[in-house]
Amino acid sequence: MELRVEAYRKKYRSLMPRFENVFDPLVLIAELQIDRVRIDAASATSEGAELSLTGTGMDDLSWWASYAWSRTEDRVAGDSIRRGWDQTHALSAGLSRDWNAWSFSVAAIVHTGWPKTLLRSETVENPDGSTSLVAIAGPRNSERHTWFGSLDARVSRTFNLSRGDLTAFLEVTNLTNRENPCCTEYSSALDENGNPLLEASESAWLPIVPSLGVVWRF
């Protein structure tokens, strides 16, 4: 067995401006969405620590497990704001076994949900006495999605050829078909009295995804 303890701290200065979509980062044409924002960070900090354990067993069996704590923040206008991929705690583990020309592996990961930004609505009175619904964004990345979890598996078979070798594999991502929330979509609607309101619906990362492929090495 091998035990590793690692720690890091990175300080970033003179950052270039960047753009992000605060509600839905998975849209196809991100530049056309209303949640597109420019982030001008004066500096940024990324720090963390990881404890990992690896080992081997009989019959070409190997395994690993790790725990990581991390934090990644931007410094914007004097405030510390979590970056969109900040995850405080992460647990991962896996094992693999080679058997003749076959190879089997499985891996699991669980981590703190990624940050998200909330949108709330307020009813304001217009000069003519009517009212309008106004959407107001909360502090960027001040809340979090629920925890993320995924179980992935892979099986492969290698064939020796006269020139090189050919490996055929089958991979399945998110084997349990867990819905891992990633995005929030907002829309306007009317309540039972005809008053406008703001509705929010969460969407998830990819469901169970199988993939089949071949690799020829020569």
C-alpha positions as CSV (number, residue, x, y, z in Angstrom):
1,M,0.0,0.0,0.0
2,E,1.0,3.6,-0.5
3,L,-0.2,6.6,1.5
4,R,0.1,10.1,0.1
5,V,-0.6,13.4,1.7
6,E,-0.5,16.5,-0.5
7,A,-1.3,20.2,0.0
8,Y,-1.2,23.2,-2.2
9,R,-1.9,26.9,-2.3
10,K,-1.9,29.0,-5.4
11,K,-2.3,32.8,-5.6
12,Y,-3.3,34.4,-8.9
13,R,-2.8,38.0,-9.8
14,S,-3.3,40.2,-12.8
15,L,-6.2,38.0,-14.0
16,M,-7.8,38.5,-17.4
17,P,-11.6,39.2,-17.4
18,R,-13.8,36.1,-18.1
19,F,-17.4,35.5,-18.8
20,E,-19.7,32.9,-17.2
21,N,-23.4,32.0,-17.3
22,V,-24.6,32.1,-13.7
23,F,-27.8,30.1,-14.0
24,D,-27.2,27.6,-16.7
25,P,-23.6,26.9,-17.7
26,L,-24.6,24.1,-20.2
27,V,-26.3,26.1,-22.9
28,L,-25.1,25.7,-26.4
29,I,-24.8,29.4,-27.3
30,A,-23.7,30.9,-24.0
31,E,-23.1,34.4,-25.4
32,L,-26.8,34.9,-26.2
33,Q,-28.2,34.2,-22.8
34,I,-29.4,36.8,-20.3
35,D,-27.4,35.3,-17.4
36,R,-24.1,36.0,-19.1
37,V,-21.9,38.1,-16.8
38,R,-18.4,39.5,-17.0
39,I,-16.1,38.7,-14.0
40,D,-13.3,41.2,-13.3
41,A,-11.4,39.6,-10.4
42,A,-8.4,41.5,-8.9
43,S,-6.9,38.2,-7.7
44,A,-7.8,34.6,-6.9
45,T,-6.8,31.9,-4.4
46,S,-6.9,28.1,-4.8
47,E,-5.9,25.9,-1.9
48,G,-6.5,22.4,-0.8
49,A,-5.3,19.1,0.7
50,E,-5.7,15.5,-0.3
51,L,-5.2,12.2,1.4
52,S,-5.0,9.2,-0.9
53,L,-4.4,5.5,-0.3
54,T,-3.6,3.0,-3.1
55,G,-2.8,-0.7,-3.0
56,T,-2.6,-3.9,-4.9
57,G,-4.0,-7.4,-4.2
58,M,-4.0,-10.9,-5.6
59,D,-4.9,-11.7,-9.2
60,D,-3.8,-8.3,-10.6
61,L,-6.3,-6.4,-8.4
62,S,-5.6,-2.8,-7.6
63,W,-7.6,-0.2,-5.7
64,W,-7.5,3.4,-4.5
65,A,-9.4,5.8,-2.3
66,S,-9.0,9.5,-1.6
67,Y,-10.5,12.4,0.3
68,A,-9.8,16.0,-0.7
69,W,-10.7,19.4,0.8
70,S,-10.4,22.4,-1.4
71,R,-11.4,26.0,-1.9
72,T,-11.2,28.3,-4.9
73,E,-12.2,31.9,-4.7
74,D,-12.1,35.1,-6.7
75,R,-11.5,38.5,-5.1
76,V,-13.9,40.9,-6.7
77,A,-14.5,44.5,-5.4
78,G,-13.1,43.5,-2.0
79,D,-15.4,40.4,-1.6
80,S,-14.4,36.7,-1.8
81,I,-16.6,34.9,-4.2
82,R,-16.5,31.1,-4.9
83,R,-15.7,30.1,-8.4
84,G,-18.2,28.0,-10.2
85,W,-16.3,24.7,-9.8
86,D,-15.5,25.2,-6.1
87,Q,-16.2,22.0,-4.1
88,T,-15.3,21.8,-0.4
89,H,-15.3,18.0,0.1
90,A,-14.7,15.2,-2.3
91,L,-14.5,11.5,-1.7
92,S,-13.5,9.1,-4.5
93,A,-12.7,5.4,-4.7
94,G,-12.1,2.7,-7.3
95,L,-10.8,-0.7,-8.2
96,S,-9.6,-2.5,-11.3
97,R,-8.5,-6.0,-12.3
98,D,-6.7,-7.4,-15.3
99,W,-7.6,-10.9,-16.3
100,N,-5.8,-12.3,-19.3
101,A,-6.7,-9.9,-22.2
102,W,-9.7,-8.5,-20.2
103,S,-9.7,-5.4,-18.0
104,F,-12.4,-4.4,-15.5
105,S,-12.7,-1.2,-13.5
106,V,-15.2,0.7,-11.5
107,A,-14.9,4.2,-9.8
108,A,-17.2,6.3,-7.6
109,I,-17.0,9.9,-6.7
110,V,-19.1,12.1,-4.3
111,H,-18.4,15.7,-3.7
112,T,-20.0,18.9,-2.4
113,G,-22.5,20.5,-4.9
114,W,-21.2,23.3,-7.1
115,P,-22.1,26.9,-6.3
116,K,-25.2,28.5,-7.8
117,T,-26.8,31.9,-8.0
118,L,-30.5,32.5,-7.0
119,L,-33.0,34.7,-8.7
120,R,-35.8,36.2,-6.7
121,S,-38.8,38.4,-7.8
122,E,-40.2,41.6,-6.4
123,T,-43.4,43.4,-7.2
124,V,-42.9,47.1,-7.9
125,E,-45.5,49.8,-8.5
126,N,-45.3,51.7,-11.7
127,P,-46.0,55.5,-12.0
128,D,-49.5,54.8,-13.4
129,G,-50.4,52.8,-10.3
130,S,-50.0,49.4,-12.0
131,T,-47.5,46.8,-10.8
132,S,-44.8,44.9,-12.5
133,L,-42.8,41.8,-11.5
134,V,-39.0,42.5,-11.4
135,A,-36.4,39.7,-11.2
136,I,-33.4,40.4,-9.0
137,A,-30.3,38.2,-8.9
138,G,-28.8,37.4,-5.5
139,P,-25.1,37.3,-4.7
140,R,-23.2,35.3,-7.3
141,N,-22.4,31.7,-6.2
142,S,-23.7,32.3,-2.7
143,E,-25.7,29.1,-2.6
144,R,-25.0,25.5,-3.6
145,H,-26.6,22.7,-5.5
146,T,-27.1,19.4,-3.6
147,W,-24.2,16.9,-3.5
148,F,-22.9,15.3,-6.7
149,G,-22.4,11.5,-6.9
150,S,-21.5,9.3,-9.8
151,L,-20.6,5.6,-10.3
152,D,-18.7,4.7,-13.5
153,A,-17.7,1.4,-14.9
154,R,-15.5,0.1,-17.8
155,V,-14.7,-3.2,-19.3
156,S,-12.2,-3.8,-22.2
157,R,-10.7,-6.6,-24.2
158,T,-7.4,-6.4,-26.0
159,F,-6.6,-8.3,-29.2
160,N,-3.1,-8.8,-30.4
161,L,-2.7,-8.1,-34.1
162,S,0.1,-8.7,-36.6
163,R,0.6,-4.9,-36.4
164,G,0.0,-3.5,-32.9
165,D,-3.0,-4.3,-30.8
166,L,-6.7,-3.5,-30.8
167,T,-8.7,-2.7,-27.6
168,A,-12.5,-2.7,-27.6
169,F,-14.1,-1.1,-24.6
170,L,-17.5,-0.4,-23.1
171,E,-17.9,2.4,-20.6
172,V,-20.9,3.4,-18.6
173,T,-21.0,6.8,-16.9
174,N,-23.4,7.5,-14.0
175,L,-24.3,3.9,-13.7
176,T,-27.0,4.5,-11.1
177,N,-28.6,7.2,-13.3
178,R,-28.5,9.7,-10.5
179,E,-29.8,13.2,-11.2
180,N,-27.0,15.6,-10.3
181,P,-28.4,19.1,-10.4
182,C,-26.3,21.6,-12.4
183,C,-28.5,24.4,-13.6
184,T,-31.6,26.5,-12.7
185,E,-34.1,27.7,-15.3
186,Y,-36.4,30.6,-14.5
187,S,-39.6,31.5,-16.2
188,S,-42.5,33.8,-15.6
189,A,-46.0,32.4,-14.9
190,L,-49.4,33.4,-13.4
191,D,-50.8,32.2,-10.1
192,E,-54.4,31.1,-9.6
193,N,-55.4,34.8,-9.1
194,G,-53.7,35.9,-12.3
195,N,-50.8,37.6,-10.6
196,P,-47.3,37.2,-12.2
197,L,-44.8,35.0,-10.4
198,L,-41.3,33.6,-11.0
199,E,-40.9,29.8,-11.4
200,A,-37.6,28.0,-11.0
201,S,-36.8,24.5,-12.2
202,E,-33.6,22.6,-11.8
203,S,-32.0,20.5,-14.6
204,A,-29.3,17.9,-14.1
205,W,-26.0,16.8,-15.6
206,L,-26.0,13.8,-18.0
207,P,-28.0,10.7,-17.0
208,I,-26.6,7.2,-17.5
209,V,-24.5,7.3,-20.6
210,P,-23.0,4.1,-22.2
211,S,-20.2,4.4,-24.8
212,L,-18.6,1.8,-27.0
213,G,-15.3,2.3,-28.8
214,V,-12.0,0.8,-30.1
215,V,-8.4,1.9,-29.9
216,W,-5.8,0.6,-32.3
217,R,-2.2,1.0,-31.2
218,F,0.6,0.4,-33.7
